[in-house]
Amino acid sequence: MSKILSLKLRDDVYEETEVITEKLHVPRNGYINAAIAFYNKLKKRALLKKELARESQMVRDNSMEVLKAFDAFEDELAES
């Protein structure tokens, strides 16, 4: 399903788009759809990277506590 969208482009962006679509022999609409789809994927990846970094930071302290507990446990076993 498609949605109708009114879109205002800067003149320079429009002109560049026209030149490229003519050279590629592709419809402007398809070209803009592909460009937006690509940009959406790019931004989703950036958001995912940011979220993973945040979550990694959140569990880092807990992971360090677990590591210290394992080290203490190994030390106790070595002393036995």
N, C-alpha and C positions, 0 to 999 in steps of 0.2 A: 504494500500500500504506500502511496506517496502523499506527501503534504504539499500544498501550495504555499510558497513563501515569497514575500516581497523582500528584496535585498538591495541595500544601497552599497555600492562599491566606490572607493576612491577612483578618480579618473585614471590614475596611473596603473592601478591594479586591474581595472577593466580593460584598458588598452593592452596590457601585457597578456592578459588572459585571452583576449581576442587573437593576438598574434600566435600564441602557442596553440590554441585550439585549431586555428586554420592550418598551421604547419603539421599538426598531428592528425588532421581530418577527423576530429572527434567533436561531438556536440558540446556546447558550452555547459549545458545542464549536467551531462555525464561527467565532464571534467571537474566541475565544482563539487559534485557529489563525491567523487573520488578524493578530491583534495580535503574535503571536510572529514571524510572517513579516515584518511591517513592522519590528519591532525588530531582527531578523537583518539585514535590508537596511541599516538605519541603522548598525549596528555594523560591517558589512562595509565600508561607505563610510568610516567613521572609521579602520578598520584600513588601508584602501588609502591614505587621505590621509597617515597616519603613515608608511607604507612608501615612498610617493612622495617625501615630504619627506626621509626618510633617504637614499634613493638619489640624490636631487637634490644633497644635501649631499656625498655621496661623489664625484660626478662634477664638482662645482663646481671643486675645485682643479685637476683635470685640464683642464677647459675653460679655466681661466685660463691655464694653461701653454700650451695650444694658441693662445690669443688672443695671448699675448706673442710666441710664435714667428712668427705671422702678421704682427704689427706689426714685428718685427725684419726679416722678409723684405721687407715693403713699404718699410721704411727703406733696405734694401740696394738695392732696385730704384730708388728715388728718387735715390740717390747715383750710380748708374751713368749 
